[in-house]
Amino acid sequence: THIFAGPSDARFVWKKNGQKVGVCVNEQSHTLADGRVHVLSWVKDAVAENSEYHCSITSKAGNKTSKVLIAVEGKDSIGHNGWIKEYNSWRSAVSEHNTMMQNWKTTWESC
């Protein structure tokens, strides 16, 4: 998950193992009062083998890329429960952010 606030021409580009992905990419955006844009982007994906994800934000002002390696462990691995806990926390945070964005949007539109 990546959050960005910046130029209105900014956009996210996601790659998995060097290949651009679009099907499993989700995005929420809202234009701020000063003309910038606030964007939340994340990938919902299932992996069966170790995979590297690159997330790039691009605009006329410049580009920035971050990467993360997802390591797949065995089903009976000790780390499995820890991963499930982290995933549930992440899912909760995204849901909370979605609610917050909807509340902000309602407030801004009522001004």
C-alpha positions as CSV (number, residue, x, y, z in Angstrom):
1,T,0.0,0.0,0.0
2,H,1.3,3.5,-0.9
3,I,-0.1,6.9,0.0
4,F,0.9,10.0,-1.9
5,A,0.0,13.7,-1.9
6,G,1.4,15.8,-4.7
7,P,1.0,17.1,-8.2
8,S,-2.3,16.5,-9.9
9,D,-0.6,14.7,-12.9
10,A,1.0,12.1,-10.6
11,R,0.1,8.4,-11.2
12,F,1.1,5.1,-9.7
13,V,2.7,2.3,-11.8
14,W,2.9,-1.2,-10.2
15,K,5.1,-4.0,-11.5
16,K,5.4,-7.6,-10.3
17,N,8.6,-9.4,-11.2
18,G,9.3,-6.7,-13.8
19,Q,5.9,-7.0,-15.5
20,K,3.4,-4.1,-15.3
21,V,0.2,-5.1,-13.4
22,G,-3.2,-3.4,-13.6
23,V,-5.8,-6.1,-12.9
24,C,-5.2,-6.4,-9.1
25,V,-4.3,-2.7,-8.5
26,N,-6.8,-0.6,-6.6
27,E,-6.7,3.2,-6.2
28,Q,-8.6,6.0,-4.4
29,S,-7.9,9.6,-5.1
30,H,-9.2,13.0,-4.1
31,T,-8.3,16.5,-5.3
32,L,-7.2,18.8,-2.5
33,A,-8.1,22.4,-2.2
34,D,-4.6,23.6,-3.3
35,G,-4.8,21.7,-6.6
36,R,-2.7,18.7,-5.4
37,V,-4.1,15.2,-5.4
38,H,-4.2,12.7,-2.5
39,V,-3.9,9.1,-3.7
40,L,-4.0,5.7,-2.0
41,S,-3.0,2.7,-4.1
42,W,-2.6,-0.9,-3.3
43,V,-2.3,-4.4,-4.8
44,K,-4.6,-7.3,-4.0
45,D,-2.8,-10.4,-5.3
46,A,-2.1,-14.0,-4.5
47,V,1.4,-15.4,-5.0
48,A,2.6,-19.0,-5.1
49,E,6.3,-18.2,-5.3
50,N,8.6,-15.4,-4.2
51,S,7.7,-12.2,-5.9
52,E,9.1,-8.7,-6.1
53,Y,6.8,-5.7,-6.4
54,H,7.8,-2.3,-7.6
55,C,5.6,0.7,-7.0
56,S,6.5,3.9,-8.9
57,I,4.9,7.3,-8.6
58,T,5.5,9.4,-11.7
59,S,4.8,13.1,-12.6
60,K,6.4,15.9,-14.5
61,A,8.0,17.0,-11.2
62,G,9.9,13.7,-11.0
63,N,9.6,9.9,-10.3
64,K,10.2,7.7,-7.2
65,T,10.1,3.9,-6.9
66,S,10.0,1.6,-3.9
67,K,10.1,-2.2,-3.9
68,V,9.2,-5.0,-1.7
69,L,9.9,-8.8,-1.8
70,I,7.1,-11.1,-0.9
71,A,8.7,-14.4,0.3
72,V,6.3,-17.4,0.2
73,E,6.7,-19.8,3.1
74,G,5.3,-23.3,3.7
75,K,1.7,-23.6,4.8
76,D,2.9,-25.1,8.1
77,S,5.5,-22.5,8.7
78,I,5.8,-20.9,12.1
79,G,5.5,-17.5,10.4
80,H,2.1,-18.2,8.9
81,N,0.1,-17.0,11.9
82,G,2.2,-13.8,12.1
83,W,1.5,-13.1,8.4
84,I,-2.2,-13.6,8.9
85,K,-2.2,-11.2,11.8
86,E,-0.3,-8.6,9.7
87,Y,-2.6,-9.1,6.7
88,N,-5.7,-8.6,8.9
89,S,-4.1,-5.4,10.4
90,W,-3.4,-4.1,6.8
91,R,-6.9,-4.9,5.7
92,S,-8.3,-3.1,8.7
93,A,-6.2,0.0,8.0
94,V,-7.3,0.1,4.3
95,S,-10.9,-0.2,5.4
96,E,-10.5,2.6,7.9
97,H,-8.7,4.8,5.4
98,N,-11.6,4.2,2.9
99,T,-14.1,5.3,5.6
100,M,-12.0,8.4,6.4
101,M,-11.7,9.4,2.7
102,Q,-15.5,9.1,2.2
103,N,-16.1,11.3,5.3
104,W,-13.6,13.9,4.0
105,K,-15.2,13.8,0.6
106,T,-18.7,14.4,2.1
107,T,-17.3,17.3,4.2
108,W,-15.5,18.9,1.3
109,E,-18.6,18.6,-1.0
110,S,-20.8,20.2,1.6
111,C,-18.6,23.4,1.9
